[in-house]
Amino acid sequence: MHLTPTIGPRPIDAVEPAELLAVLKKIEKAGKRETAVRTRAFASRVFRHGVAMALCTHDPAAMPGGVLATPSVTHRAALLEPHPAFGAAHQLCSDR
């Protein structure tokens, strides 16, 4: 979806790594780091399939690590006790 406007109508063997990276950087700059990483992975799968089917000669999405920023991860604490609002539901489940 993110790549379609820019490289979608072009032949698969005409896409260059620099133009793919420009699209990914635009997504990343919009604050969507996870989307940029997943879009690159999806594009890489498409290009690897193209290589296997002899539609292109290389995978322009196969970039060295560190080109795209790593998505920030927010760790959450585990819920060890059920929330009081779910007490009745918890009792129903534990009675089985």
N, C-alpha and C positions, 0 to 999 in steps of 0.2 A: 504494500500500500504506500509506503514512504518512498520507495524507489520507482514506482510506476510513472509518475510525471516526468522524471528526469531521464531514466535509462530504459523505461518499459518498452517504448516502441522501437528501440534499436535492436539490431541483430546481436546475439549473445557474444559473438566473437569480436564485436566492435567496441565493447566496453573496456575502458582502461582503468587501472587501479587508482589513478589520481582523481578521476571524476567520481568514482565510487566513494573514495575517501572524502571528497568535498561534500557529497550528500550526507554521509554519516556524521561529519563534523557539524553540519547544519542542524541535524537532529540533536546532537550532543550539546550544541550551543544553546538550544532551546530548553535545556535542563532535563532532557529525556535520555539520560545515560543508559539506563537499562534497555530502552527501546533501540538505541544505537547499537548496542552489543548484540541484541537479538536479531536486529535487521541484518547486521554483518554476517551472523551465523547462518541465517536463512539464505542470504545471497550466496554464501560459500557453498551451501548444499546444492543450490541451483547450478552454480558454475561447475562443481565437481560432477554433477550428473551430465552437464553439457560436455565435459571432457570425456566421460565414459561413453557417451553417445557419438563422439567425434564431431560435435557441433562447435567446439572451441578448443584451443590448445592449452589454456592455463586458467587458473582460478584467480581473478583479480581481487577477490575478497580475502585471500590468504595473506593477511598482513602480519608483520611481526608484532609480538606483544608490546603493549605500552602505547600503541598508536591512539587508541581510544581510552578515555578516562574510565577507571573502574567505578561501577555504580556504588554509591554509598549504602552501607548495610546498617540497619537499626535492629539491634538485638532486643528481644523482649523477654521479660522474666516468665518462667513457667508458672502456670496456675496450679498450685498444689492443693488448694481447698476450693470446693465449689462455691460460687457466689450465692449469698443468701436468697436472692430472688429465684434461684433455680433449685431451691431446697426440695420442693415437692416433686419436681421432675427427677431429681437425683434419687429420692426415695423410691419412686416408681421403678427406676432402672435397677436399683440395688435389691429390690424385693424379688426379682426374677431368679 
